[in-house]
Amino acid sequence: EVQVVESGGGLVQAGMSLTLSCVTSGFPFESYTIGWFRQAPGKEREAVSCVSSDGGTYYAGSVKGRFAISVDKSKNTAYLPMDSLKPADTAVYYCAANWVTIISVALRAPWAYDHWGKGTQVTVSS
């Protein structure tokens, strides 16, 4: 059974940093695509940052220069360090995975991912 588990969320003040982790299990971490998505109350789920094993990446314009996705294959774990957090970053953050490489134009599409975690809450106070 494939499992995706996020952790690292919390309550922080604006300007501070958090690093989210996404641990996967049940599937070899070779060819892959990992995506971080978020959903704020009353808003649609949006892609934040995504990466595929063929080198494709995506960053939402609102997080470029502040967030940086990375993958540690030896630990079956993806990370999302988030710097200079803003109240607008408040949301539930979800990790999603697919064990194939997704073409770049589809990286930010939720439908392209087969496996999802349950999410971790990030709250940024002003």
C-alpha positions, 0 to 999 in steps of 0.5 A, a space after each residue: 500500500 502506498 502511503 504519503 504522510 506530511 508533517 512540519 506544519 504549525 503556527 508561526 509569525 509572518 517572516 518566519 520559516 517552516 519546513 514541511 516533510 513528506 514521507 512516502 512508502 510502499 513504492 520504489 522512489 525511482 521515477 517519480 513526481 512530487 507535488 506540494 499543494 495547498 488549500 485555504 478556506 473557501 479557495 480551490 486547491 492550488 499547486 505550490 511547488 512540484 518536481 519530477 525525476 526528469 528535472 521538471 519543476 514548478 513554482 507558483 508565482 506567489 512563492 518563487 524565491 521563498 519556497 524550495 522543493 527538494 527530494 531525498 531519495 535515500 529517505 523516500 522523503 520530499 521537503 518544502 522549506 518555506 521562508 519569509 512566510 506571509 499570512 496569505 500562505 495560511 492553508 492546509 498543505 498537501 503532498 501528492 505523488 505519482 510514480 511516473 514522471 509527469 510532463 512539465 505542463 501538467 505538473 501543477 494539475 491535481 488530477 495528475 497525481 495518484 497518491 495524496 497525504 491528509 495534509 498539514 496545517 500552516 498558519 501564519 499570523 500577522 
